[in-house]
Amino acid sequence: MNKKLKIVVNYLKGGGIGVLPTDTIYGLVTSALDKKAVERVYKIRKRNSKKPLIILISSLKDLSLFGVKLTDKEKEILENIWPGKVSVILHCNKNKFSYLHRGTRSLAFRLPKKKLLIDLIKKAGPLVAPSANPEGSVSAKNIKEAKKYFSDEVDFYFGVGALKSKPSTLIKLKNNEIDILRRGAVKINL
């Protein structure tokens, strides 16, 4: 693991919040398992407190950390669309994750393709990763734009230049069927 990545992992494991490139656009990220840090993301981003955040995972096994149980058909669907730029809403009935599901009893997960991002998630754990912008504003395409939004409210910035991508496609699995909620970076044929 390179030195910069180690620094980012240490920030995230210590409850830090930062801006870094996801597999789609720049995200405002922190550990999904750190309730205080997640609440800080909501505050910094001025996000509607009733809306859950997308969680980046490093493998299907990470879903068990959130008490998500898949049917065989759901697992088959996920194995066909992941890794990729598709966020999937799955049922999560655990009260201890109410700070993530915000009463919806469901969470959105994405398993990215980027190796560097997967390595980061493996070391730091699953990450909440809403787009790097205050709610209602245009997503930051680079670190300069992110700094205009967040200044010193975040603990670190990790940039790789300009990113141009649509947000992830958002789907929900219900009764082993795919329901497309947002068309995005990946086209899904039903």
Short mmCIF file of the C-alpha atoms (twelve columns), coordinates in Angstrom:
data_MODEL
# 
_entry.id   MODEL 
# 
loop_
_atom_site.group_PDB 
_atom_site.id 
_atom_site.type_symbol 
_atom_site.label_atom_id 
_atom_site.label_alt_id 
_atom_site.label_comp_id 
_atom_site.label_asym_id 
_atom_site.label_seq_id 
_atom_site.Cartn_x 
_atom_site.Cartn_y 
_atom_site.Cartn_z 
_atom_site.pdbx_PDB_model_num 
ATOM 1   C CA . MET A 1   0.000   0.000   0.000   1 
ATOM 2   C CA . ASN A 2   1.424   3.382   -0.921  1 
ATOM 3   C CA . LYS A 3   2.076   6.112   1.634   1 
ATOM 4   C CA . LYS A 4   -0.855  8.365   0.609   1 
ATOM 5   C CA . LEU A 5   -3.266  5.463   0.804   1 
ATOM 6   C CA . LYS A 6   -2.016  4.568   4.301   1 
ATOM 7   C CA . ILE A 7   -2.648  8.153   5.435   1 
ATOM 8   C CA . VAL A 8   -6.202  8.048   4.030   1 
ATOM 9   C CA . VAL A 9   -6.867  4.679   5.723   1 
ATOM 10  C CA . ASN A 10  -5.638  6.075   9.057   1 
ATOM 11  C CA . TYR A 11  -7.931  9.099   8.744   1 
ATOM 12  C CA . LEU A 12  -10.923 6.892   7.932   1 
ATOM 13  C CA . LYS A 13  -10.228 4.399   10.736  1 
ATOM 14  C CA . GLY A 14  -9.961  7.324   13.156  1 
ATOM 15  C CA . GLY A 15  -13.386 8.732   12.235  1 
ATOM 16  C CA . GLY A 16  -12.059 11.178  9.659   1 
ATOM 17  C CA . ILE A 17  -14.007 12.500  6.696   1 
ATOM 18  C CA . GLY A 18  -12.531 13.284  3.318   1 
ATOM 19  C CA . VAL A 19  -13.067 13.816  -0.368  1 
ATOM 20  C CA . LEU A 20  -11.734 11.200  -2.767  1 
ATOM 21  C CA . PRO A 21  -12.532 9.727   -6.155  1 
ATOM 22  C CA . THR A 22  -15.028 6.891   -6.148  1 
ATOM 23  C CA . ASP A 23  -15.707 4.729   -9.191  1 
ATOM 24  C CA . THR A 24  -18.092 7.384   -10.532 1 
ATOM 25  C CA . ILE A 25  -17.546 10.883  -9.126  1 
ATOM 26  C CA . TYR A 26  -15.798 12.474  -6.145  1 
ATOM 27  C CA . GLY A 27  -17.368 11.376  -2.880  1 
ATOM 28  C CA . LEU A 28  -17.488 12.766  0.638   1 
ATOM 29  C CA . VAL A 29  -16.446 9.613   2.481   1 
ATOM 30  C CA . THR A 30  -16.125 8.200   5.962   1 
ATOM 31  C CA . SER A 31  -16.459 4.840   7.694   1 
ATOM 32  C CA . ALA A 32  -19.995 3.466   7.396   1 
ATOM 33  C CA . LEU A 33  -19.476 1.770   10.771  1 
ATOM 34  C CA . ASP A 34  -18.733 5.039   12.638  1 
ATOM 35  C CA . LYS A 35  -22.042 6.623   13.668  1 
ATOM 36  C CA . LYS A 36  -20.492 9.966   14.741  1 
ATOM 37  C CA . ALA A 37  -18.563 10.327  11.489  1 
ATOM 38  C CA . VAL A 38  -21.672 9.496   9.426   1 
ATOM 39  C CA . GLU A 39  -23.668 12.157  11.295  1 
ATOM 40  C CA . ARG A 40  -20.863 14.623  10.538  1 
ATOM 41  C CA . VAL A 41  -21.186 13.833  6.811   1 
ATOM 42  C CA . TYR A 42  -24.899 14.698  6.980   1 
ATOM 43  C CA . LYS A 43  -24.085 18.000  8.680   1 
ATOM 44  C CA . ILE A 44  -21.216 18.983  6.351   1 
ATOM 45  C CA . ARG A 45  -23.202 18.045  3.255   1 
ATOM 46  C CA . LYS A 46  -26.420 19.649  4.567   1 
ATOM 47  C CA . ARG A 47  -28.152 16.435  3.549   1 
ATOM 48  C CA . ASN A 48  -31.788 15.665  4.232   1 
ATOM 49  C CA . SER A 49  -31.596 13.606  7.440   1 
ATOM 50  C CA . LYS A 50  -34.259 11.184  6.194   1 
ATOM 51  C CA . LYS A 51  -32.254 10.126  3.107   1 
ATOM 52  C CA . PRO A 52  -29.836 7.195   3.491   1 
ATOM 53  C CA . LEU A 53  -26.337 7.301   1.987   1 
ATOM 54  C CA . ILE A 54  -24.769 4.901   -0.514  1 
ATOM 55  C CA . ILE A 55  -22.243 2.527   1.057   1 
ATOM 56  C CA . LEU A 56  -19.191 1.300   -0.849  1 
ATOM 57  C CA . ILE A 57  -18.154 -2.276  -0.083  1 
ATOM 58  C CA . SER A 58  -15.177 -4.411  -1.121  1 
ATOM 59  C CA . SER A 59  -17.023 -7.737  -1.592  1 
ATOM 60  C CA . LEU A 60  -20.414 -9.400  -1.222  1 
ATOM 61  C CA . LYS A 61  -19.221 -10.658 2.177   1 
ATOM 62  C CA . ASP A 62  -19.264 -7.052  3.478   1 
ATOM 63  C CA . LEU A 63  -23.080 -7.119  3.314   1 
ATOM 64  C CA . SER A 64  -23.103 -9.446  6.344   1 
ATOM 65  C CA . LEU A 65  -21.543 -6.626  8.422   1 
ATOM 66  C CA . PHE A 66  -24.890 -4.847  8.038   1 
ATOM 67  C CA . GLY A 67  -27.045 -7.909  8.689   1 
ATOM 68  C CA . VAL A 68  -28.096 -8.132  5.032   1 
ATOM 69  C CA . LYS A 69  -29.188 -11.622 4.020   1 
ATOM 70  C CA . LEU A 70  -29.510 -12.401 0.331   1 
ATOM 71  C CA . THR A 71  -31.714 -14.946 -1.368  1 
ATOM 72  C CA . ASP A 72  -29.943 -17.159 -3.914  1 
ATOM 73  C CA . LYS A 73  -31.624 -15.186 -6.711  1 
ATOM 74  C CA . GLU A 74  -30.512 -11.821 -5.236  1 
ATOM 75  C CA . LYS A 75  -26.950 -13.121 -4.937  1 
ATOM 76  C CA . GLU A 76  -27.059 -14.240 -8.568  1 
ATOM 77  C CA . ILE A 77  -28.328 -10.793 -9.677  1 
ATOM 78  C CA . LEU A 78  -25.590 -9.008  -7.707  1 
ATOM 79  C CA . GLU A 79  -22.871 -11.284 -9.062  1 
ATOM 80  C CA . ASN A 80  -24.026 -10.349 -12.592 1 
ATOM 81  C CA . ILE A 81  -23.964 -6.550  -12.063 1 
ATOM 82  C CA . TRP A 82  -21.061 -6.148  -9.620  1 
ATOM 83  C CA . PRO A 83  -18.421 -4.946  -9.541  1 
ATOM 84  C CA . GLY A 84  -19.663 -1.876  -11.357 1 
ATOM 85  C CA . LYS A 85  -21.344 1.501   -11.256 1 
ATOM 86  C CA . VAL A 86  -24.641 0.164   -9.923  1 
ATOM 87  C CA . SER A 87  -25.920 0.969   -6.436  1 
ATOM 88  C CA . VAL A 88  -28.385 -1.582  -5.082  1 
ATOM 89  C CA . ILE A 89  -30.947 -0.971  -2.348  1 
ATOM 90  C CA . LEU A 90  -31.248 -3.978  -0.049  1 
ATOM 91  C CA . HIS A 91  -33.354 -4.653  3.048   1 
ATOM 92  C CA . CYS A 92  -31.658 -3.894  6.399   1 
ATOM 93  C CA . ASN A 93  -33.869 -4.334  9.432   1 
ATOM 94  C CA . LYS A 94  -31.208 -3.845  12.104  1 
ATOM 95  C CA . ASN A 95  -31.945 -1.054  14.583  1 
ATOM 96  C CA . LYS A 96  -28.232 -0.584  15.256  1 
ATOM 97  C CA . PHE A 97  -27.931 0.707   11.665  1 
ATOM 98  C CA . SER A 98  -30.788 3.221   11.949  1 
ATOM 99  C CA . TYR A 99  -28.164 5.986   11.675  1 
ATOM 100 C CA . LEU A 100 -27.547 4.628   8.154   1 
ATOM 101 C CA . HIS A 101 -31.013 3.540   6.993   1 
ATOM 102 C CA . ARG A 102 -32.731 6.561   8.581   1 
ATOM 103 C CA . GLY A 103 -35.886 4.568   9.300   1 
ATOM 104 C CA . THR A 104 -36.242 3.242   5.736   1 
ATOM 105 C CA . ARG A 105 -35.085 -0.234  6.801   1 
ATOM 106 C CA . SER A 106 -33.010 -0.421  3.623   1 
ATOM 107 C CA . LEU A 107 -29.474 0.505   2.551   1 
ATOM 108 C CA . ALA A 108 -27.902 1.175   -0.835  1 
ATOM 109 C CA . PHE A 109 -24.619 -0.615  -1.552  1 
ATOM 110 C CA . ARG A 110 -22.135 -0.476  -4.416  1 
ATOM 111 C CA . LEU A 111 -19.207 -2.757  -5.145  1 
ATOM 112 C CA . PRO A 112 -16.824 -0.661  -7.275  1 
ATOM 113 C CA . LYS A 113 -14.448 -1.997  -9.919  1 
ATOM 114 C CA . LYS A 114 -11.467 0.294   -9.254  1 
ATOM 115 C CA . LYS A 115 -8.677  -1.720  -7.651  1 
ATOM 116 C CA . LEU A 116 -7.295  1.205   -5.626  1 
ATOM 117 C CA . LEU A 117 -10.751 1.915   -4.191  1 
ATOM 118 C CA . ILE A 118 -11.324 -1.773  -3.358  1 
ATOM 119 C CA . ASP A 119 -7.914  -1.891  -1.623  1 
ATOM 120 C CA . LEU A 120 -8.857  1.193   0.395   1 
ATOM 121 C CA . ILE A 121 -12.207 -0.300  1.447   1 
ATOM 122 C CA . LYS A 122 -10.549 -3.609  2.398   1 
ATOM 123 C CA . LYS A 123 -8.193  -1.715  4.742   1 
ATOM 124 C CA . ALA A 124 -10.590 0.975   6.072   1 
ATOM 125 C CA . GLY A 125 -13.890 -0.919  5.963   1 
ATOM 126 C CA . PRO A 126 -17.120 -0.032  4.134   1 
ATOM 127 C CA . LEU A 127 -17.509 3.680   3.366   1 
ATOM 128 C CA . VAL A 128 -20.486 5.982   3.061   1 
ATOM 129 C CA . ALA A 129 -19.862 7.932   -0.125  1 
ATOM 130 C CA . PRO A 130 -22.392 10.584  -1.125  1 
ATOM 131 C CA . SER A 131 -21.299 12.902  -3.915  1 
ATOM 132 C CA . ALA A 132 -18.880 15.666  -2.894  1 
ATOM 133 C CA . ASN A 133 -21.264 18.607  -2.840  1 
ATOM 134 C CA . PRO A 134 -23.820 20.164  -0.546  1 
ATOM 135 C CA . GLU A 135 -27.271 18.704  -1.222  1 
ATOM 136 C CA . GLY A 136 -28.821 20.339  -4.268  1 
ATOM 137 C CA . SER A 137 -25.493 21.591  -5.702  1 
ATOM 138 C CA . VAL A 138 -23.564 20.207  -8.669  1 
ATOM 139 C CA . SER A 139 -21.115 17.392  -7.831  1 
ATOM 140 C CA . ALA A 140 -17.482 18.475  -7.529  1 
ATOM 141 C CA . LYS A 141 -15.578 17.359  -10.617 1 
ATOM 142 C CA . ASN A 142 -12.170 17.956  -9.013  1 
ATOM 143 C CA . ILE A 143 -10.559 18.762  -5.664  1 
ATOM 144 C CA . LYS A 144 -10.573 22.520  -6.301  1 
ATOM 145 C CA . GLU A 145 -14.384 22.487  -6.599  1 
ATOM 146 C CA . ALA A 146 -14.687 20.236  -3.522  1 
ATOM 147 C CA . LYS A 147 -12.537 22.644  -1.493  1 
ATOM 148 C CA . LYS A 148 -14.852 25.515  -2.497  1 
ATOM 149 C CA . TYR A 149 -17.740 23.525  -1.025  1 
ATOM 150 C CA . PHE A 150 -16.132 22.150  2.120   1 
ATOM 151 C CA . SER A 151 -12.942 24.149  2.830   1 
ATOM 152 C CA . ASP A 152 -11.532 22.933  6.149   1 
ATOM 153 C CA . GLU A 153 -14.734 21.135  7.254   1 
ATOM 154 C CA . VAL A 154 -13.237 17.853  6.021   1 
ATOM 155 C CA . ASP A 155 -10.051 16.173  7.238   1 
ATOM 156 C CA . PHE A 156 -8.430  15.308  3.922   1 
ATOM 157 C CA . TYR A 157 -8.628  15.681  0.154   1 
ATOM 158 C CA . PHE A 158 -7.264  13.003  -2.180  1 
ATOM 159 C CA . GLY A 159 -7.416  13.951  -5.833  1 
ATOM 160 C CA . VAL A 160 -6.666  12.349  -9.182  1 
ATOM 161 C CA . GLY A 161 -7.631  15.226  -11.460 1 
ATOM 162 C CA . ALA A 162 -11.003 15.844  -13.063 1 
ATOM 163 C CA . LEU A 163 -13.618 13.079  -13.031 1 
ATOM 164 C CA . LYS A 164 -16.409 12.974  -15.561 1 
ATOM 165 C CA . SER A 165 -18.993 10.281  -15.038 1 
ATOM 166 C CA . LYS A 166 -22.681 9.991   -14.454 1 
ATOM 167 C CA . PRO A 167 -23.682 8.976   -10.944 1 
ATOM 168 C CA . SER A 168 -24.288 5.277   -10.384 1 
ATOM 169 C CA . THR A 169 -27.403 3.579   -11.668 1 
ATOM 170 C CA . LEU A 170 -29.678 3.014   -8.658  1 
ATOM 171 C CA . ILE A 171 -31.785 -0.117  -8.429  1 
ATOM 172 C CA . LYS A 172 -33.852 -1.857  -5.796  1 
ATOM 173 C CA . LEU A 173 -34.192 -5.610  -5.464  1 
ATOM 174 C CA . LYS A 174 -37.706 -6.572  -4.492  1 
ATOM 175 C CA . ASN A 175 -39.133 -10.092 -4.679  1 
ATOM 176 C CA . ASN A 176 -36.027 -11.126 -6.665  1 
ATOM 177 C CA . GLU A 177 -36.826 -8.509  -9.324  1 
ATOM 178 C CA . ILE A 178 -34.884 -5.388  -10.372 1 
ATOM 179 C CA . ASP A 179 -36.617 -2.024  -10.080 1 
ATOM 180 C CA . ILE A 180 -34.608 0.826   -11.687 1 
ATOM 181 C CA . LEU A 181 -34.924 3.975   -9.565  1 
ATOM 182 C CA . ARG A 182 -32.265 6.140   -11.274 1 
ATOM 183 C CA . ARG A 183 -30.698 5.674   -14.669 1 
ATOM 184 C CA . GLY A 184 -27.016 6.469   -14.408 1 
ATOM 185 C CA . ALA A 185 -23.594 5.287   -15.530 1 
ATOM 186 C CA . VAL A 186 -24.680 1.725   -16.378 1 
ATOM 187 C CA . LYS A 187 -27.575 0.656   -18.578 1 
ATOM 188 C CA . ILE A 188 -29.481 -2.293  -17.155 1 
ATOM 189 C CA . ASN A 189 -31.620 -4.382  -19.476 1 
ATOM 190 C CA . LEU A 190 -34.609 -6.011  -17.867 1 
# 
